Amino acid sequence: MLKDPDTRFFYNASDGVDVFADGLAGNAIWKSLPFVAKQQVTKLPAGIWTFGGPLSCEQYAEALVQAYAG
């Protein structure tokens, strides 16, 4: 699965700490993952409450669509 060339990684980091961009920036294992090497890692916009109801789900889905299409 992780070696599939179409694998993309989406995440959110709304608390001000971006563990993927900052914490793993120098990690050899992280950098060797195909989706990282191909720059297919996308941070979603802050402010989407991932534990919410239908509106949060809609916002999250829209953010995924925009990120994937962009």
DADA-V638930 format. One record per residue. N is the residue number from 1. RES is the residue in three letters. PHI is phi in degrees with one decimal (* if undefined). NEAR is the number of other C-alpha atoms within 10 Angstrom. D_FIRST is the distance of its C-alpha to the first C-alpha in Angstrom with 2 decimals. Layout:
N|RES|PHI|NEAR|D_FIRST + N|RES|PHI|NEAR|D_FIRST
This chain:
1|MET|*|6|0.00 + 2|LEU|-69.4|11|3.80 + 3|LYS|-91.6|9|5.39 + 4|ASP|-63.3|9|5.34 + 5|PRO|-64.0|11|8.95 + 6|ASP|-92.3|12|9.29 + 7|THR|-67.4|15|7.40 + 8|ARG|-126.1|16|10.59 + 9|PHE|-122.7|14|11.98 + 10|PHE|-116.2|14|15.17 + 11|TYR|-151.7|13|17.59 + 12|ASN|-127.8|19|21.29 + 13|ALA|-142.8|16|23.81 + 14|SER|-86.0|14|27.13 + 15|ASP|-90.8|8|29.05 + 16|GLY|91.0|7|29.74 + 17|VAL|-108.8|11|27.37 + 18|ASP|-109.1|14|24.29 + 19|VAL|-65.3|11|22.39 + 20|PHE|-79.5|16|19.55 + 21|ALA|-75.6|13|21.99 + 22|ASP|-97.7|9|24.72 + 23|GLY|-67.7|10|23.66 + 24|LEU|-105.6|13|20.64 + 25|ALA|-55.0|11|22.19 + 26|GLY|-102.5|10|23.28 + 27|ASN|-80.7|10|20.54 + 28|ALA|-62.7|9|19.34 + 29|ILE|-66.3|9|16.01 + 30|TRP|-58.3|14|15.29 + 31|LYS|-65.8|15|16.60 + 32|SER|-84.1|11|14.51 + 33|LEU|-65.5|13|11.13 + 34|PRO|-55.8|17|10.45 + 35|PHE|-70.7|19|10.81 + 36|VAL|-76.8|16|13.91 + 37|ALA|-59.7|11|15.32 + 38|LYS|-88.4|14|15.12 + 39|GLN|56.1|12|16.77 + 40|GLN|-107.3|15|14.39 + 41|VAL|-114.6|17|15.40 + 42|THR|-129.3|18|17.95 + 43|LYS|-86.3|17|20.47 + 44|LEU|-78.2|17|21.81 + 45|PRO|-58.9|15|25.61 + 46|ALA|-69.7|11|27.45 + 47|GLY|102.3|13|29.48 + 48|ILE|-87.6|18|27.13 + 49|TRP|-82.3|14|27.71 + 50|THR|-77.4|11|24.45 + 51|PHE|-110.6|8|26.55 + 52|GLY|-88.6|9|28.92 + 53|GLY|-98.2|9|29.74 + 54|PRO|-58.4|9|29.43 + 55|LEU|-65.4|11|30.50 + 56|SER|-62.6|15|27.91 + 57|CYS|-62.3|15|25.21 + 58|GLU|-63.7|12|26.63 + 59|GLN|-62.6|16|26.73 + 60|TYR|-65.5|19|23.12 + 61|ALA|-62.9|12|22.03 + 62|GLU|-64.2|12|24.36 + 63|ALA|-64.8|17|23.07 + 64|LEU|-63.6|18|19.45 + 65|VAL|-61.7|11|20.87 + 66|GLN|-62.8|11|23.01 + 67|ALA|-67.3|15|20.38 + 68|TYR|-70.2|13|17.96 + 69|ALA|-77.4|7|20.98 + 70|GLY|-82.4|7|22.44
